[in-house]
Amino acid sequence: MSAQVVVDWDGTATETDGLHLVLLEFGDERIYEDHEARLGRDLTLREVIAGEFRSVRAPIAEVVAWVRENVRLRRGFVEFARGYRPLVVSSGFHELIEPVLEREGLELHVTANRVDPRPDGWRVLFREVPVCPVCEEPCKRSDLAGLDEIVFVGDGFSDRCVALAASRVFARDGLATYLASKGVPYEAFADFYDVQRALDAVDSVLGSRDHSRP
């Protein structure tokens, strides 16, 4: 496969949104609910993430230990990752993604944000990317601007813009609803066995065509 496979992390590679779980365990649920309701209305995605995580005051070591214990990967992701070596692009944090990959024995390239875990509230250190001319925010499409062909796997709000630019999209949950409302084709998936079967089928067809050439 010549296309770069790109996978969102929270709610896609993981069974549930790990950022949400951390906020429920260590943050202020009222702030979470308020900010989520305002997402895309009067707050940008970055403003939502920054505001929600200001309510987290636990030491980073405590949160990482909890994440390693409680965040589960979606079925088939480990096998998929070993076979396709996807690029993980996330609106979450290296500090909470890499410990889970390490737990599973995976080494993948991760593009994400970082945190400064201050005792008076975590500060989000957003990665520097240019503002996207399409959504007018620094989004994942900007992260992948240098790639010609993308297979994207995602689930949520932060995946919308990049999904519109991908050559092929696997979507679930909110992203699937959004793409359907826009009339944008996508392939639904329950787990990464579904994604792998679909991509393997294409590789098999291409391989057969290659072998049939004189």
Summary of the structure (lengths in Angstrom):
residues: 214
radius of gyration: 17.8
end to end distance: 21.2
largest distance: 68.2
contacts: 671
relative contact order: 0.16
helix: 50%
strand: 17%
